Amino acid sequence: TQPVCEQDCEPKCHRPNCQTRCPKLGEDQLSGCHVQCAPPQCRMYCPKDICEGRKTLDCQTPKCATRCEKPQCRFLCNDGLKCKTVCPDPVCDWKCKKPQACPKPECKMVCEKPPDCDDEKPTLPPAGDDIVGSRGKAGFGSGQWETGSWQQCSAVCGTGQQQRTVKCASGYDEDCPASAKPQSSRECTDYSGCQYAVGQWSQCSGRCGEGTQTRPVHCAGAKCTQEKPATEQKCVHDGKECHECNAVVYGGPNFDGWSLVFGPGKWNNADMEVKGAKCDDISSMKVMGLYCHVTAFEFGDFNKAHHGWKAEFGPGEYDLKGLTSRGAQDNDISSLIVEKRGGPSGQHYAGMNGTNPFGRNGTNPFNGPRIRLV
């Protein structure tokens, strides 16, 4: 069949034969009645989506259907009888021009507007030769991964992890090739937070005067990049024992009985008795000071007029046995010379004949040195 054009067709409908059904009445009662019908209404219906979603516009004349409505008829009587009129479907003939006179149909693609969208022009679906770069758009050169800056290393003293953002330029990771996705984390090292563990300084190496002291220092982390603290420094030992020089003598053999202190100087028999010493009762003695030296004499004039014993004592404690072992006899010390020998600027006292100068049995009479740092 040849296509037809709606704009070139006109329907020609015949008036239908309608019947009126009324209550049974006499003819004289129906003499003033007649049926009045309006002309039938006819319309042509064509498909809405004549392009069926295709991109190319190669539409043909649509196939249309004609529908006619039943006419509205009324039965009119002077006395208003209750009658019912029944009409059949109208019969219509269409008078159309030849198909050659039909213009080429115009087709438009209409897309529904998504909710909550800006008023933008509708986007055509991509063709086979287009490259999809982002969701909902056809473009060229898209589909690229974007990377952010590396964050700070999670470790501050050793090995840790570093993170960064990686996303597809379109906002959807599936639009970018997974095989080319850059890494979003990596291993990192940072030693800026590594610290040195520092111990306590040792005692000064010198007994008195300048010396050195040390301390332990080690890196508490994997690798310390800061300057290592000093492990050695100079010091000065300058305690009381470095300057003191006194001889304390006792009347008893074990540092008991009466006691007297004699400072630096020469003490003859008369001087000692003035202080209250009983020279023939001296049975023990303490020499105070690291550089203090005591010379004891048998006679009161330092053995100048008489020949007698002489005993030398360095710093320490000497009981009766200790005095005797160094030459003091019969508990009789009649004169003393107390003096400092050496010191921070000189040689340390090493004792008689190289023996330990401390104590009657080599013990130190002092309670630990005081240390001053420089």
Sequence and secondary structure as in RCSB ss.txt:
>XXXX:A:sequence
TQPVCEQDCEPKCHRPNCQTRCPKLGEDQLSGCHVQCAPPQCRMYCPKDICEGRKTLDCQTPKCATRCEKPQCRF
LCNDGLKCKTVCPDPVCDWKCKKPQACPKPECKMVCEKPPDCDDEKPTLPPAGDDIVGSRGKAGFGSGQWETGSW
QQCSAVCGTGQQQRTVKCASGYDEDCPASAKPQSSRECTDYSGCQYAVGQWSQCSGRCGEGTQTRPVHCAGAKCT
QEKPATEQKCVHDGKECHECNAVVYGGPNFDGWSLVFGPGKWNNADMEVKGAKCDDISSMKVMGLYCHVTAFEFG
DFNKAHHGWKAEFGPGEYDLKGLTSRGAQDNDISSLIVEKRGGPSGQHYAGMNGTNPFGRNGTNPFNGPRIRLV
>XXXX:A:secstr
     GGGEEEEEE    EEE     GGGSTT EEEE    EEEE  S TTTT SS        EEEE    EEE
E TT    EEE    EEEEEE  GGG             TT  S        TT EEEETTEEESS   EEE   
   S SSEEEEEE  EEETTS GGGS GGG   SEEEEEE TT  EEE      SSSSEEEEEE  EEESSS   
S    SEEEEEE  GGGT  EEEEESSTTS S EEEE SEEE HHHHHHTT  GGG  EEEEESTTEEEEEESST
TTTSSS   EEEE SEEE HHHHHHTT  TT   EEEEEE   TTS     GGG   SSTTS   S    EEE 
